């Protein structure tokens, strides 16, 4: 792959879930052990990230980037910076769990929001200590709001360009804006803010904003995809376009196309299925709206980067999607140029090792105008993980181009063509066994942790159903698409088995018929031989004659 400009880098963190109360009675304690005072300082599987782990992660990233050919151009955090269950700090009653109205009506709701703001503010301050001069772009995750998945949109009626809402009246979005901005923070906050006053008009409206990089040639759109989640509440006034985010996306895409800029999309909840329970994360109508925009501006978008799963994964549309009927097509991920990558988490709460990525990107090829130096493209990435069970030892887990080496990677970088070729190579071997590529992929899902299921890790084998589930998860945008994919694979396998049975039966029948013919032919020859008259020959005296002598 030839580049016409220097290669650049960015850091990618996701699902940090910073819990300043780790190893105290106020820790997020889903495993029943995270409140013990004897826990390892670096963190424990099943618990959210203590400050020691947060600092260890950023310090390791600083060491990694110092050794890279150039400093990172920017840093992204794809949501869920805050620990799970912030409202649980003040409401110790399981009756409130997943009950929006019960939590909102408690006297502690405002305190929970304020506490979430403090955690976000402290996290950004710590990150600033390690990267004081690097652009940092954060997305809103479902655990960054209180309660989980709940976000009141208070500016739905005004046109997109207008904002009548003050920070103080913006609810949870106002709290997050204050925590992340340099306009509304306390004097005790260290470092600079991550948001500016220019971000108010979109962030207070819906929790989204943009960043211009490389002199405006590359734009990062930070989406608030919590708005589209299946669990989101309350029901938005503008149900067709909550927060007018899709309208804003289209305007930003059109702006980018007109100026020959390129776009990286980041967000938290991805427009896909989970790989564990295979639940659909977005509502159907928003899945279709999103992918229709991605298809329409396929020449503009170079990457879609999300978190939420806490695992190292990706999704990609198949090339056969274009030939499907309209209904089937809307259920599957379309085949577009931009890869859809899912970042591993820092928190080890789901049995994974803490991890982050260093992504390499650059300009490839050449052209006219803004594209004279080539178009931006993701080229490669390295994944780093902490072996926290034996201390905070951070090591490189793998390099994408080395593990998935192919002509596509060398020629096209982290494109959908590359990802599609990888998924195709995950099909079963000729012997009907799990492919080496799928097994390798599964070993990285939990960032190298062993895992306790067929779904991820390197301990258990992935049986036939497990393999079908993975291959359909890669391609599906909705639950209906996933179920249709599984059915199609089962029917295809049954058809292949039926054809094999018929073929074997035909071969057996042919062999049997041939055997019968051969036996019949031999028998006929034997009968003919027995009926043939004997011929008297003068061969000398018979044995009887000789014996008489």
Secondary structure, 3 states (H helix, E strand, C coil): CCECCCCEEEEEECCCCECCCCCCCCCCCCCCCCCCCCCCCCCCCCCCECHHHHHHHHHHHHHHHHHCCCCCCEEEECCCCECCCHHHHCCCCHHHCCCHHHHHCCCCHHHHHHHHHHHHHHHHHHHHHHCCCCEEEECCCHHHCCCCCECCCCCCCCCCCCCCCCHHHCCHHHHHHHHHECCCCCCCCCCCCCECHHHHHHHHHHCCEEEEECCCCEEEEECCHHHHECCCECCCCCCCCHHHHHHHHHHHHHHHHHCCCEEEEECCCCCCECCCCCCECECHHHHHHHHHHHHHCCCCEEEEEECCCCCCEEECCCHHHHHCCHHHHCCECCCCCEEEEECCCCCCCCCCCCEEEEEEEEEECCCCHHHHHCEEEEEEEEEEEEEHHHCCEEEEEEEHHHHCCCHHHHHHCCEHHHHHHHHHCCCCCCCCCCCHHHHHHHHHHCCCCCCCECCECCCCCCCHHHHHHHHHHHHECCHHHHHHHHHHHHHHHHHHHHHHHHHHHHHHHHHHHHHHHHHHHHHHHHHHHHHCCCCCCCCCCCHHHHHHC
